[in-house]
Amino acid sequence: MRKLLLLAAAMSPLFVGTAHAVSVSAQAGEHYTELSAGVGNQNAGLAFNGSWARSDHDGQTGSIGATFGLPVGPFSAFVGGKGLYLSPDHNSSGSALAVGGGLNWQALPSLNIYGEAYGAPEQLTSGSKSYVEAKAGARYTVFKPLSIDAGYRLIEMKGTHGKSSDKLADGWYVGAGLSF
C-alpha cells in the first residue's frame, strides 16, 4: 500500500493545472476547415486531442495525439506527438507519426498568444515524403466557456517521387471554441 501511495504522489505533477474536462473547436480559412476536440489542458499536465482538417483542393487529414504541458507563471510550454491519417489529393494516402510542441503566453486574463508546430520526416511518413504543420495566433475568451481565435495556419504534405506537395492550409484563419 505504501508503494502505491508513493507512486501516486510521484505521478501527481503529471496532472497539475487547471481542469478542463472537454474542449471542442472549429477553425476556417480560405479553402480550409478544421474541427478539433480534446480532453485535458495541453498547457498544464497530460492532455489528449483529435482533429480533422480538410482543404477544398488538397485533401484531408485526421489525427489523434497526446501532449504534456508545464505552466510557469503566465507562460506554458508543451511537447507532444500525434498519429495522423493523410489523404492528399496529389499523392497516395498514408499515415505519419509527428512530434512537436508549442508555447502559450497569457498576456491578459482573457487573451492568450500561442504557437505550435509538428513535423514528421520521411522515415515516419508513408504515402507522402514528409508532413509539417504550424499554427500561430491569439485566443480571446469572450466569456467562459466561449473563446474566439484568429491566426495563421500551415498544413503541408510534401509529395513523393516528383509529385507536387499538398497544402491543406496556408493562410489566415478564424475560429471559435468551447471549454467545459
PyRosetta script that sets phi, psi and omega in degrees:
from pyrosetta import init, pose_from_sequence

init()
pose = pose_from_sequence("MRKLLLLAAAMSPLFVGTAHAVSVSAQAGEHYTELSAGVGNQNAGLAFNGSWARSDHDGQTGSIGATFGLPVGPFSAFVGGKGLYLSPDHNSSGSALAVGGGLNWQALPSLNIYGEAYGAPEQLTSGSKSYVEAKAGARYTVFKPLSIDAGYRLIEMKGTHGKSSDKLADGWYVGAGLSF")
pose.set_psi(1, -39.3)
pose.set_omega(1, -178.5)
pose.set_phi(2, -64.8)
pose.set_psi(2, -40.0)
pose.set_omega(2, 178.4)
pose.set_phi(3, -64.2)
pose.set_psi(3, -37.2)
pose.set_omega(3, 178.5)
pose.set_phi(4, -65.0)
pose.set_psi(4, -42.3)
pose.set_omega(4, 177.7)
pose.set_phi(5, -65.8)
pose.set_psi(5, -39.6)
pose.set_omega(5, 177.2)
pose.set_phi(6, -64.3)
pose.set_psi(6, -40.3)
pose.set_omega(6, 177.7)
pose.set_phi(7, -64.0)
pose.set_psi(7, -43.6)
pose.set_omega(7, 178.7)
pose.set_phi(8, -63.6)
pose.set_psi(8, -41.1)
pose.set_omega(8, 178.3)
pose.set_phi(9, -66.4)
pose.set_psi(9, -38.6)
pose.set_omega(9, 179.5)
pose.set_phi(10, -68.2)
pose.set_psi(10, -32.0)
pose.set_omega(10, -178.8)
pose.set_phi(11, -87.6)
pose.set_psi(11, -11.1)
pose.set_omega(11, -175.9)
pose.set_phi(12, -59.9)
pose.set_psi(12, -32.2)
pose.set_omega(12, 176.3)
pose.set_phi(13, -63.0)
pose.set_psi(13, -19.1)
pose.set_omega(13, 178.3)
pose.set_phi(14, -69.3)
pose.set_psi(14, -18.3)
pose.set_omega(14, -173.8)
pose.set_phi(15, -123.1)
pose.set_psi(15, 30.2)
pose.set_omega(15, 179.7)
pose.set_phi(16, -86.2)
pose.set_psi(16, 169.2)
pose.set_omega(16, 175.6)
pose.set_phi(17, 110.4)
pose.set_psi(17, -174.7)
pose.set_omega(17, -180.0)
pose.set_phi(18, -74.1)
pose.set_psi(18, 148.3)
pose.set_omega(18, -177.3)
pose.set_phi(19, -93.2)
pose.set_psi(19, 125.6)
pose.set_omega(19, 170.5)
pose.set_phi(20, -128.9)
pose.set_psi(20, 115.1)
pose.set_omega(20, -178.6)
pose.set_phi(21, -73.1)
pose.set_psi(21, -48.5)
pose.set_omega(21, -175.3)
pose.set_phi(22, -145.4)
pose.set_psi(22, 141.9)
pose.set_omega(22, 172.9)
pose.set_phi(23, -135.7)
pose.set_psi(23, 145.1)
pose.set_omega(23, 175.8)
pose.set_phi(24, -134.8)
pose.set_psi(24, 146.8)
pose.set_omega(24, 178.9)
pose.set_phi(25, -152.1)
pose.set_psi(25, 160.9)
pose.set_omega(25, 175.8)
pose.set_phi(26, -137.9)
pose.set_psi(26, 140.4)
pose.set_omega(26, 177.9)
pose.set_phi(27, -133.1)
pose.set_psi(27, 148.6)
pose.set_omega(27, 177.8)
pose.set_phi(28, -144.4)
pose.set_psi(28, 139.4)
pose.set_omega(28, 174.1)
pose.set_phi(29, -134.4)
pose.set_psi(29, -171.9)
pose.set_omega(29, 178.4)
pose.set_phi(30, -66.3)
pose.set_psi(30, 117.1)
pose.set_omega(30, 179.5)
pose.set_phi(31, 63.9)
pose.set_psi(31, 26.8)
pose.set_omega(31, -174.2)
pose.set_phi(32, -147.1)
pose.set_psi(32, 138.1)
pose.set_omega(32, 176.3)
pose.set_phi(33, -139.8)
pose.set_psi(33, 141.5)
pose.set_omega(33, 176.1)
pose.set_phi(34, -140.1)
pose.set_psi(34, 136.0)
pose.set_omega(34, 174.1)
pose.set_phi(35, -119.1)
pose.set_psi(35, 134.4)
pose.set_omega(35, -177.5)
pose.set_phi(36, -135.4)
pose.set_psi(36, 153.6)
pose.set_omega(36, 173.8)
pose.set_phi(37, -145.5)
pose.set_psi(37, 150.5)
pose.set_omega(37, -179.6)
pose.set_phi(38, -151.8)
pose.set_psi(38, 161.7)
pose.set_omega(38, 175.1)
pose.set_phi(39, -127.3)
pose.set_psi(39, 125.0)
pose.set_omega(39, -176.9)
pose.set_phi(40, 96.8)
pose.set_psi(40, 178.3)
pose.set_omega(40, -179.0)
pose.set_phi(41, -113.7)
pose.set_psi(41, 113.5)
pose.set_omega(41, -175.8)
pose.set_phi(42, -64.8)
pose.set_psi(42, -16.3)
pose.set_omega(42, -179.8)
pose.set_phi(43, -90.6)
pose.set_psi(43, -4.5)
pose.set_omega(43, -179.5)
pose.set_phi(44, -153.9)
pose.set_psi(44, 106.6)
pose.set_omega(44, 178.3)
pose.set_phi(45, 87.5)
pose.set_psi(45, -159.8)
pose.set_omega(45, -175.9)
pose.set_phi(46, -91.2)
pose.set_psi(46, 133.8)
pose.set_omega(46, 179.3)
pose.set_phi(47, -140.3)
pose.set_psi(47, 154.3)
pose.set_omega(47, 178.5)
pose.set_phi(48, -124.8)
pose.set_psi(48, 145.9)
pose.set_omega(48, -176.8)
pose.set_phi(49, -148.0)
pose.set_psi(49, 163.3)
pose.set_omega(49, 175.1)
pose.set_phi(50, -148.5)
pose.set_psi(50, 151.0)
pose.set_omega(50, 179.1)
pose.set_phi(51, -152.2)
pose.set_psi(51, 161.9)
pose.set_omega(51, 174.5)
pose.set_phi(52, -136.4)
pose.set_psi(52, 125.0)
pose.set_omega(52, 179.4)
pose.set_phi(53, -123.0)
pose.set_psi(53, 143.7)
pose.set_omega(53, -175.7)
pose.set_phi(54, -141.3)
pose.set_psi(54, 138.8)
pose.set_omega(54, 174.2)
pose.set_phi(55, -112.0)
pose.set_psi(55, 146.6)
pose.set_omega(55, 176.8)
pose.set_phi(56, -65.7)
pose.set_psi(56, -25.2)
pose.set_omega(56, -171.8)
pose.set_phi(57, -125.1)
pose.set_psi(57, -12.9)
pose.set_omega(57, -170.4)
pose.set_phi(58, -128.1)
pose.set_psi(58, 15.3)
pose.set_omega(58, 174.3)
pose.set_phi(59, 106.5)
pose.set_psi(59, -157.1)
pose.set_omega(59, -177.3)
pose.set_phi(60, -154.0)
pose.set_psi(60, 163.2)
pose.set_omega(60, 174.7)
pose.set_phi(61, -138.6)
pose.set_psi(61, 155.4)
pose.set_omega(61, 171.1)
pose.set_phi(62, -134.1)
pose.set_psi(62, 144.1)
pose.set_omega(62, -177.8)
pose.set_phi(63, -145.2)
pose.set_psi(63, 154.0)
pose.set_omega(63, 166.9)
pose.set_phi(64, -132.3)
pose.set_psi(64, 142.8)
pose.set_omega(64, -176.3)
pose.set_phi(65, -157.2)
pose.set_psi(65, 178.5)
pose.set_omega(65, 178.3)
pose.set_phi(66, -141.3)
pose.set_psi(66, 147.0)
pose.set_omega(66, 177.4)
pose.set_phi(67, -133.5)
pose.set_psi(67, 158.4)
pose.set_omega(67, 172.1)
pose.set_phi(68, -131.6)
pose.set_psi(68, 121.5)
pose.set_omega(68, -175.9)
pose.set_phi(69, -118.4)
pose.set_psi(69, 151.2)
pose.set_omega(69, 176.9)
pose.set_phi(70, -127.4)
pose.set_psi(70, 119.0)
pose.set_omega(70, 176.2)
pose.set_phi(71, -88.1)
pose.set_psi(71, 141.9)
pose.set_omega(71, 174.8)
pose.set_phi(72, -138.0)
pose.set_psi(72, 100.0)
pose.set_omega(72, -176.5)
pose.set_phi(73, 62.2)
pose.set_psi(73, -133.0)
pose.set_omega(73, 179.6)
pose.set_phi(74, -80.2)
pose.set_psi(74, -0.2)
pose.set_omega(74, -178.3)
pose.set_phi(75, -108.5)
pose.set_psi(75, 154.3)
pose.set_omega(75, 172.0)
pose.set_phi(76, -150.1)
pose.set_psi(76, 153.9)
pose.set_omega(76, 178.2)
pose.set_phi(77, -135.7)
pose.set_psi(77, 147.7)
pose.set_omega(77, 177.0)
pose.set_phi(78, -139.4)
pose.set_psi(78, 153.7)
pose.set_omega(78, 172.0)
pose.set_phi(79, -122.5)
pose.set_psi(79, 153.6)
pose.set_omega(79, -178.3)
pose.set_phi(80, -167.0)
pose.set_psi(80, 178.6)
pose.set_omega(80, 177.2)
pose.set_phi(81, -146.3)
pose.set_psi(81, 157.2)
pose.set_omega(81, 178.4)
pose.set_phi(82, -149.3)
pose.set_psi(82, 146.0)
pose.set_omega(82, 171.7)
pose.set_phi(83, -97.3)
pose.set_psi(83, 133.9)
pose.set_omega(83, -174.6)
pose.set_phi(84, -124.4)
pose.set_psi(84, 143.4)
pose.set_omega(84, 166.8)
pose.set_phi(85, -101.2)
pose.set_psi(85, 123.7)
pose.set_omega(85, -177.4)
pose.set_phi(86, -109.1)
pose.set_psi(86, 129.6)
pose.set_omega(86, 177.7)
pose.set_phi(87, -133.1)
pose.set_psi(87, 73.2)
pose.set_omega(87, -179.8)
pose.set_phi(88, -76.1)
pose.set_psi(88, 156.4)
pose.set_omega(88, 178.7)
pose.set_phi(89, -77.0)
pose.set_psi(89, -30.8)
pose.set_omega(89, -173.1)
pose.set_phi(90, -106.1)
pose.set_psi(90, 3.0)
pose.set_omega(90, -180.0)
pose.set_phi(91, -136.8)
pose.set_psi(91, 178.2)
pose.set_omega(91, 179.3)
pose.set_phi(92, -75.9)
pose.set_psi(92, 147.7)
pose.set_omega(92, 173.3)
pose.set_phi(93, -66.5)
pose.set_psi(93, 152.1)
pose.set_omega(93, -179.4)
pose.set_phi(94, -171.0)
pose.set_psi(94, -154.7)
pose.set_omega(94, -178.4)
pose.set_phi(95, -141.2)
pose.set_psi(95, 167.7)
pose.set_omega(95, 178.1)
pose.set_phi(96, -150.9)
pose.set_psi(96, 151.9)
pose.set_omega(96, 172.8)
pose.set_phi(97, -118.2)
pose.set_psi(97, 105.2)
pose.set_omega(97, -174.5)
pose.set_phi(98, -104.9)
pose.set_psi(98, 145.2)
pose.set_omega(98, 174.1)
pose.set_phi(99, -121.6)
pose.set_psi(99, 153.3)
pose.set_omega(99, -179.2)
pose.set_phi(100, -177.1)
pose.set_psi(100, -161.0)
pose.set_omega(100, -179.1)
pose.set_phi(101, -172.1)
pose.set_psi(101, -178.1)
pose.set_omega(101, -178.3)
pose.set_phi(102, -161.1)
pose.set_psi(102, 166.3)
pose.set_omega(102, 178.1)
pose.set_phi(103, -127.1)
pose.set_psi(103, 149.0)
pose.set_omega(103, 179.0)
pose.set_phi(104, -139.6)
pose.set_psi(104, 135.9)
pose.set_omega(104, 176.2)
pose.set_phi(105, -125.6)
pose.set_psi(105, 119.2)
pose.set_omega(105, 176.8)
pose.set_phi(106, -86.3)
pose.set_psi(106, 89.5)
pose.set_omega(106, -175.6)
pose.set_phi(107, -67.1)
pose.set_psi(107, -38.4)
pose.set_omega(107, 176.8)
pose.set_phi(108, -136.9)
pose.set_psi(108, 164.8)
pose.set_omega(108, 179.6)
pose.set_phi(109, -55.3)
pose.set_psi(109, -28.5)
pose.set_omega(109, -179.4)
pose.set_phi(110, -113.8)
pose.set_psi(110, 8.8)
pose.set_omega(110, -177.9)
pose.set_phi(111, -128.7)
pose.set_psi(111, 123.4)
pose.set_omega(111, 177.0)
pose.set_phi(112, -118.2)
pose.set_psi(112, 137.4)
pose.set_omega(112, 172.3)
pose.set_phi(113, -108.6)
pose.set_psi(113, 130.6)
pose.set_omega(113, -173.9)
pose.set_phi(114, -141.8)
pose.set_psi(114, 161.8)
pose.set_omega(114, 173.9)
pose.set_phi(115, -154.9)
pose.set_psi(115, 148.0)
pose.set_omega(115, 177.6)
pose.set_phi(116, -153.8)
pose.set_psi(116, 156.1)
pose.set_omega(116, 178.6)
pose.set_phi(117, -150.2)
pose.set_psi(117, 143.0)
pose.set_omega(117, 175.8)
pose.set_phi(118, -134.6)
pose.set_psi(118, 150.2)
pose.set_omega(118, 177.6)
pose.set_phi(119, -151.9)
pose.set_psi(119, 152.7)
pose.set_omega(119, 176.3)
pose.set_phi(120, -136.1)
pose.set_psi(120, 120.0)
pose.set_omega(120, 178.8)
pose.set_phi(121, -74.6)
pose.set_psi(121, 176.9)
pose.set_omega(121, -177.7)
pose.set_phi(122, -56.6)
pose.set_psi(122, -35.1)
pose.set_omega(122, -177.9)
pose.set_phi(123, -68.0)
pose.set_psi(123, -23.4)
pose.set_omega(123, -178.4)
pose.set_phi(124, -109.9)
pose.set_psi(124, 18.4)
pose.set_omega(124, -177.2)
pose.set_phi(125, -132.6)
pose.set_psi(125, 137.2)
pose.set_omega(125, 173.3)
pose.set_phi(126, -121.3)
pose.set_psi(126, 146.1)
pose.set_omega(126, -179.9)
pose.set_phi(127, 87.6)
pose.set_psi(127, -31.1)
pose.set_omega(127, 176.8)
pose.set_phi(128, -129.4)
pose.set_psi(128, 163.1)
pose.set_omega(128, -179.0)
pose.set_phi(129, -72.7)
pose.set_psi(129, -43.3)
pose.set_omega(129, 177.8)
pose.set_phi(130, -158.6)
pose.set_psi(130, 170.0)
pose.set_omega(130, -179.0)
pose.set_phi(131, -132.7)
pose.set_psi(131, 134.6)
pose.set_omega(131, 178.1)
pose.set_phi(132, -138.9)
pose.set_psi(132, 137.0)
pose.set_omega(132, 170.8)
pose.set_phi(133, -141.7)
pose.set_psi(133, 144.1)
pose.set_omega(133, 178.3)
pose.set_phi(134, -149.0)
pose.set_psi(134, 150.3)
pose.set_omega(134, -179.4)
pose.set_phi(135, -149.4)
pose.set_psi(135, 136.5)
pose.set_omega(135, 173.5)
pose.set_phi(136, -138.6)
pose.set_psi(136, 136.6)
pose.set_omega(136, -177.8)
pose.set_phi(137, -173.5)
pose.set_psi(137, -169.0)
pose.set_omega(137, 179.0)
pose.set_phi(138, -130.9)
pose.set_psi(138, 143.3)
pose.set_omega(138, 178.9)
pose.set_phi(139, -124.1)
pose.set_psi(139, 126.3)
pose.set_omega(139, 178.6)
pose.set_phi(140, -114.0)
pose.set_psi(140, 125.1)
pose.set_omega(140, 177.8)
pose.set_phi(141, -86.2)
pose.set_psi(141, 109.1)
pose.set_omega(141, -179.4)
pose.set_phi(142, -67.1)
pose.set_psi(142, -53.2)
pose.set_omega(142, 170.8)
pose.set_phi(143, -160.8)
pose.set_psi(143, 151.3)
pose.set_omega(143, -180.0)
pose.set_phi(144, -63.5)
pose.set_psi(144, 127.6)
pose.set_omega(144, 10.8)
pose.set_phi(145, -101.8)
pose.set_psi(145, 8.6)
pose.set_omega(145, -171.9)
pose.set_phi(146, -89.6)
pose.set_psi(146, 131.7)
pose.set_omega(146, 174.6)
pose.set_phi(147, -134.7)
pose.set_psi(147, 155.4)
pose.set_omega(147, 175.4)
pose.set_phi(148, -121.4)
pose.set_psi(148, 148.9)
pose.set_omega(148, -176.2)
pose.set_phi(149, -126.6)
pose.set_psi(149, 152.5)
pose.set_omega(149, 169.3)
pose.set_phi(150, -151.3)
pose.set_psi(150, 143.7)
pose.set_omega(150, 179.9)
pose.set_phi(151, 175.6)
pose.set_psi(151, -161.2)
pose.set_omega(151, -178.9)
pose.set_phi(152, -119.4)
pose.set_psi(152, 138.8)
pose.set_omega(152, -174.1)
pose.set_phi(153, -134.7)
pose.set_psi(153, 136.6)
pose.set_omega(153, 175.1)
pose.set_phi(154, -130.7)
pose.set_psi(154, 127.7)
pose.set_omega(154, 171.4)
pose.set_phi(155, -134.5)
pose.set_psi(155, 118.8)
pose.set_omega(155, -176.3)
pose.set_phi(156, -136.2)
pose.set_psi(156, 135.0)
pose.set_omega(156, 172.5)
pose.set_phi(157, -113.5)
pose.set_psi(157, 111.9)
pose.set_omega(157, -177.2)
pose.set_phi(158, -74.8)
pose.set_psi(158, 140.3)
pose.set_omega(158, -176.5)
pose.set_phi(159, -73.4)
pose.set_psi(159, 154.5)
pose.set_omega(159, 176.5)
pose.set_phi(160, -106.2)
pose.set_psi(160, 154.1)
pose.set_omega(160, 173.5)
pose.set_phi(161, 52.3)
pose.set_psi(161, 44.0)
pose.set_omega(161, 177.0)
pose.set_phi(162, 79.5)
pose.set_psi(162, 1.7)
pose.set_omega(162, 177.9)
pose.set_phi(163, -76.0)
pose.set_psi(163, 156.1)
pose.set_omega(163, -178.4)
pose.set_phi(164, -72.1)
pose.set_psi(164, 157.9)
pose.set_omega(164, 177.4)
pose.set_phi(165, -80.4)
pose.set_psi(165, 155.5)
pose.set_omega(165, 176.4)
pose.set_phi(166, -111.9)
pose.set_psi(166, 118.7)
pose.set_omega(166, 176.2)
pose.set_phi(167, -105.1)
pose.set_psi(167, 107.8)
pose.set_omega(167, 177.5)
pose.set_phi(168, -70.2)
pose.set_psi(168, -38.5)
pose.set_omega(168, 179.9)
pose.set_phi(169, -142.5)
pose.set_psi(169, 137.8)
pose.set_omega(169, 174.0)
pose.set_phi(170, -159.2)
pose.set_psi(170, 73.3)
pose.set_omega(170, -178.2)
pose.set_phi(171, 171.9)
pose.set_psi(171, -170.8)
pose.set_omega(171, -177.0)
pose.set_phi(172, -75.7)
pose.set_psi(172, 151.1)
pose.set_omega(172, 178.0)
pose.set_phi(173, -141.3)
pose.set_psi(173, 160.8)
pose.set_omega(173, 169.4)
pose.set_phi(174, -129.9)
pose.set_psi(174, 155.2)
pose.set_omega(174, -178.6)
pose.set_phi(175, -161.5)
pose.set_psi(175, 175.0)
pose.set_omega(175, 177.6)
pose.set_phi(176, -145.2)
pose.set_psi(176, 153.1)
pose.set_omega(176, -179.5)
pose.set_phi(177, -150.2)
pose.set_psi(177, 161.5)
pose.set_omega(177, 176.1)
pose.set_phi(178, -125.8)
pose.set_psi(178, 134.9)
pose.set_omega(178, 176.7)
pose.set_phi(179, -126.8)
pose.set_psi(179, 121.4)
pose.set_omega(179, -179.2)
pose.set_phi(180, -110.7)
pose.dump_pdb("model.pdb")
